[in-house]
Amino acid sequence: MLTSSLSDVCYLVTDGTHDTPKTLKSGVPFIKAKEIVAGIIDFENCEYISYEDHLKVIARSNPRKADILFAHIGASLGEAAFITTDKEFSIKNVALFKPNPSKINNRYLFYYVISPRFQNEIKNCRTGSAQPFVSLEFLRNHQIEYHADLKTQRKIASILSVYDDLIENNTRRIKILEEMAQAIYREWFVNFRFPGHEKVKMVEIPVETCHGMSLQQNRIPDGWEVRRLGEVLKSIESGRRPKGGVGEIKEGVPSIGAENIIGLGKYDYSKEKYVSVDFFSQMKSGIVKHKDVLLYKDGAQIGRKTMFRDGFPHDNCCINEHVFILRMREEVYQNYLYFWLDQDWMTEKIKNLNANAAQPGINQEGVKSLPILIPPYELGSKFDNLIEPLLDQLFTVAKKQQILQRTRDLILPKLISGEIDVEELDIVTGGVIE
């Protein structure tokens, strides 16, 4: 094993822009720390900047394929991603490592960066309470202990890459299944081309009863109803955690917070927190059940949502005070509820419920005031029967994903530390990026 500073094995250790360029609805992706989740760069939910501003940013930091991103500022400190795309993008509040392949394999360094040892060393040296921070100078001078032999590095990277390739394939499958479900939802309940729509006339409703819904010419199919969410919800509840926090609790019942709410079939296990079994047994609300819709209710990502079901992400888990659980009176509309809330205009409406810029947050009454278009029970039932097999398959893949991630995370530190010796193993490493 060799020991040297991070800057000794990298051509460059830098960070993104320190400025705040104007963000746009389209343009060059502008990636910040919050867009790096569980090793993946979230290009779908990021902001954009102009190409002119992008050129200014890349004069300092120009992310390229096989580089490594590392969040060194804010709540996402420690999140990292290996760049696998040729897409141009800019970064802010994110460090950029450009490994020197003559000294260290790019992907091997990424696995080193996400290993518990490196993560703990960095997080234990952070400064700032309101805004955790690790300086570039500290990162550059930080000593790492790594395998000297490049061939060994490539073998380790190759083993771990097999897991990541399977995880990436499953991520794509989850995305495709969600897109299929979204397409059916839009066709039936946005474009109103549901089965038998030819025989149903469109009726105009007064503007004041639309409640700000996105409807063409204020028209809906005859027999459908515009309601307030509070009128059709069976319950809306939040959870809690014990006074003093849960930082010292290392096992028990998983307690889901806003940081775990990512999207359908997605969950960040690296940020897992727990409450004791005794505390969980005394909770009267906030216990997650099959097909619950969860809504992030405060903080920087108001409006982010997900659905948990079929034992994903856990057979037994609960939520904290920063998350709402929503349950419909009629279970046949529970899947419909998720897709209704996940429309772009609806997400914006949820965000606009917040009136406090300093401490963003929404309350139960605000959520209950949101509009929802309710189709007839028979049509809702047909949609549910059609969508259930897709969601069942999606969450089956998500649970397989969970097993792959846990297995990779189990062997990763043992490979990086040398506890598992791979030098004598005959492993093909041709696919590992140098």
Secondary structure, DSSP 8 states (H G I E B T S, - for coil): -EEEEGGGSEEEEEE-BSS----BSSSEEEEEGGGEETTEE--SS-EEE-HHHHHHHHTT----TT-EEE--BSTTTT-EEE-------EEES-EEEEE-TTTS-HHHHHHHHHSHHHHHHHHTT-B-SSS-B--HHHHHH-EEEE-S-HHHHHHHHHHHHHHHHHHHHHHHHHHHHHHHHHHHHHHHHTS---TTGGGS-EEE--GGGTTT---GGGEEETT-EEEEHHHHEEEEEE----TT-STT--SSEEEE-GGGEEETTEE-GGG--EE-HHHHHT-SS-B--TTEEEEE-BSTTTT-EEEEBTTBS-SS-EE-TTEEEEEESSGGGHHHHHHHHTSHHHHHHHHTT---SSS-B--HHHHHTSEEEE--HHHHHHHHHHHHHHHHHHHHHHHHHHHHHHHHHHHHHHHHHTSS--TT-----TTS--
